[in-house]
Amino acid sequence: MRAYDIIKNKRDAKENTREEIEFMINGYLENRIPDYQVSSWLMAIFFNHLTEEESYNLTDVMLKSGDIIDLSRITGKKIDKHSTGGVGDKTTIAIAPMVASLGVKIAKLSGRSLGHTGGTIDKLESIPGFKTSLTTEEFFEIANNVGIVVAGQTGNIAPADKKLYSLRDSTATVEELSLIASSIMSKKLAINSDGILLDIKVGSGAFMKNIEDAKELGRIMLKIAKRYDKNTVALITNMDQPLGDNVGNALEVMEAIDTVKGKGPKDFSELCLEISSYMASLSGIITYEEAKKKLIENIERGIVKEKMKEWIKAQGGKEEVVDDPSKYLNISSKTLEFKAKEQGYITFIDTEKIGLASMVLGAGRQKKEDIIDKSVGLTINKKLGDKVEEGETIAKLFVSDNSDVDASLNLLNAAYNISKEKPKNINKNVILDVLFSNEKS
């Protein structure tokens, strides 16, 4: 078997066999096949795509390249979640205590982020004392006792995917949908949960810019999940504007806390309720409708709030942060405002630029080695369809001495389109579509 022949087959739109995919991936992981040949193979895939069988085989080879996390030591049903990422996406922090309040376990490995804002782990570390580096024993003990545990990813989950992704990133082959699907599913399936909720974001602040691509990505991932008999649901969610009002690590934690207390922004609260209800339904112990009704009750009665406090305490954090987030979270006191230069209506938001505006303040990483400033970020005062007066505040900036304020303001200025005419047909729906793995293909 030669890499040359495998590349040629894919270039000519022929299907690579399981053995050929194993040969390429394992050869690259073991440094037997050079970058330039794998790059050529990836470009052939980019133009000719992977078949359903190839997507499954690539996923399987990559997930088996590292550790499989067995969650059988955790009693009850365990449901995992993955988001393709967006601006202001702090859903895990709010949905974990929501789902756990229904008796469903959340045992999740999350990562740090490169880009707009921090990842879930960065955000959780905004909470004083919160520990994300846990031993195996601590991980299982917290999951069993509290029903929630969120820890940093181990270095040996799907290492083949990690190496392949770095090459995709440098060879302009990241966007290919079947490669994205295999990458995500190789990591999710390496953690042996009872079900998976996929939050696929689409819009100006998401990797997927149009809904058809988002749906197709969802369909590919659900077909892979079905091959593993893994009960999975994919939500196609709106990222044409920031999710919630806050962008930035400690600011987003504060908003997640407000949400479990029933005081969060409407769009973010709705999304968390939907995600939590679908996650609970994947457990088989409660229906979507029952879960939604019960969650509303649990939020109103303070049960979700108490579950969040219990979780934070179990991972070494200061549980009092839930009662008074402004007292315990380090949010910069140095602020300024981005104001409208004209009167009109907000007809479009380039949400990616909002994320970048937060990043240059210090809330995200431009390079892996960058240190995040968890105290900085943005509060968005005006969103799609809102009327603004000249001089009215559109966003509030929380800055530090190291923030590039000018760059942030320039990005915000470029992000907002203000028109004299009131916009029509703006889709503010949070959930755009729902796809299920148990539906007929």
LINFEN-V448995 format. One record per backbone hydrogen bond with DSSP energy under -0.5 kcal/mol. NH is the residue of the N-H (numbers start at 0). CO is the residue of the C=O. If there is no record, write none. Layout:
NH/CO ; NH/CO
This chain:
5/1 ; 6/2 ; 7/3 ; 8/4 ; 9/5 ; 10/6 ; 11/7 ; 12/9 ; 13/8 ; 20/16 ; 21/17 ; 22/18 ; 23/19 ; 24/20 ; 25/21 ; 26/22 ; 27/23 ; 28/24 ; 29/25 ; 30/27 ; 31/26 ; 32/26 ; 36/33 ; 37/33 ; 38/34 ; 39/35 ; 40/36 ; 41/37 ; 42/38 ; 43/39 ; 44/40 ; 45/41 ; 46/42 ; 47/43 ; 48/44 ; 54/50 ; 55/51 ; 56/52 ; 57/53 ; 58/54 ; 59/55 ; 60/56 ; 61/57 ; 62/58 ; 63/59 ; 64/61 ; 65/62 ; 66/155 ; 68/66 ; 68/189 ; 69/67 ; 70/68 ; 73/70 ; 74/72 ; 78/76 ; 78/104 ; 79/194 ; 81/196 ; 83/198 ; 87/85 ; 88/85 ; 89/87 ; 92/89 ; 93/89 ; 93/90 ; 94/90 ; 95/91 ; 97/93 ; 98/94 ; 99/95 ; 100/96 ; 101/98 ; 102/99 ; 103/98 ; 104/76 ; 105/146 ; 106/104 ; 107/105 ; 107/148 ; 109/107 ; 109/150 ; 114/112 ; 114/364 ; 117/362 ; 120/110 ; 122/118 ; 123/119 ; 124/120 ; 125/122 ; 126/123 ; 129/126 ; 130/314 ; 131/129 ; 133/131 ; 138/134 ; 139/135 ; 140/136 ; 141/137 ; 142/138 ; 143/139 ; 144/140 ; 145/141 ; 146/141 ; 146/142 ; 147/141 ; 148/105 ; 150/107 ; 151/131 ; 152/109 ; 156/153 ; 157/155 ; 160/157 ; 161/157 ; 162/158 ; 163/159 ; 164/160 ; 165/161 ; 166/162 ; 167/163 ; 168/164 ; 169/165 ; 170/166 ; 170/167 ; 172/167 ; 173/167 ; 175/172 ; 179/175 ; 180/176 ; 181/177 ; 182/178 ; 183/179 ; 184/180 ; 185/181 ; 186/182 ; 186/183 ; 187/183 ; 188/184 ; 190/187 ; 191/68 ; 191/189 ; 192/190 ; 193/77 ; 194/77 ; 195/230 ; 196/79 ; 197/195 ; 197/232 ; 198/81 ; 198/196 ; 199/197 ; 199/234 ; 200/198 ; 201/236 ; 202/207 ; 204/238 ; 205/202 ; 207/200 ; 208/206 ; 213/209 ; 214/210 ; 215/211 ; 216/212 ; 217/213 ; 218/214 ; 219/215 ; 220/216 ; 221/217 ; 222/218 ; 223/219 ; 224/220 ; 225/221 ; 226/222 ; 227/223 ; 227/224 ; 228/225 ; 229/224 ; 230/193 ; 230/228 ; 232/195 ; 233/434 ; 234/197 ; 234/232 ; 235/233 ; 235/432 ; 236/199 ; 236/234 ; 237/429 ; 238/201 ; 242/86 ; 243/241 ; 246/377 ; 249/373 ; 251/247 ; 252/248 ; 253/249 ; 254/250 ; 255/251 ; 256/252 ; 257/253 ; 258/254 ; 259/255 ; 260/256 ; 261/258 ; 262/257 ; 268/264 ; 269/265 ; 270/266 ; 271/267 ; 272/268 ; 273/269 ; 274/270 ; 275/271 ; 276/272 ; 277/273 ; 278/274 ; 279/275 ; 280/276 ; 281/277 ; 282/278 ; 282/279 ; 283/280 ; 284/279 ; 290/286 ; 291/287 ; 292/288 ; 293/289 ; 294/290 ; 295/291 ; 296/292 ; 297/293 ; 298/294 ; 299/295 ; 300/296 ; 301/298 ; 302/297 ; 303/297 ; 305/301 ; 306/302 ; 307/303 ; 308/304 ; 309/305 ; 310/306 ; 311/307 ; 312/308 ; 313/309 ; 314/310 ; 315/312 ; 316/311 ; 317/127 ; 318/316 ; 320/317 ; 321/318 ; 322/319 ; 323/319 ; 326/323 ; 327/323 ; 328/324 ; 330/328 ; 331/374 ; 334/332 ; 335/396 ; 337/394 ; 338/336 ; 339/391 ; 343/387 ; 344/418 ; 345/385 ; 346/344 ; 346/416 ; 347/416 ; 349/414 ; 350/348 ; 351/203 ; 352/349 ; 353/349 ; 354/350 ; 355/351 ; 356/352 ; 357/353 ; 358/354 ; 359/355 ; 360/356 ; 360/357 ; 361/357 ; 361/358 ; 362/357 ; 363/358 ; 364/114 ; 369/366 ; 371/369 ; 372/361 ; 373/371 ; 375/372 ; 376/397 ; 377/246 ; 378/395 ; 379/244 ; 380/378 ; 380/393 ; 381/393 ; 384/345 ; 385/382 ; 387/343 ; 390/339 ; 391/388 ; 393/337 ; 394/337 ; 395/378 ; 396/335 ; 397/376 ; 398/333 ; 398/396 ; 402/399 ; 403/359 ; 404/402 ; 407/403 ; 408/404 ; 409/405 ; 410/406 ; 411/407 ; 412/408 ; 413/409 ; 414/410 ; 415/411 ; 416/347 ; 417/415 ; 418/344 ; 426/424 ; 427/425 ; 431/235 ; 431/429 ; 432/235 ; 434/233 ; 436/231 ; 438/435
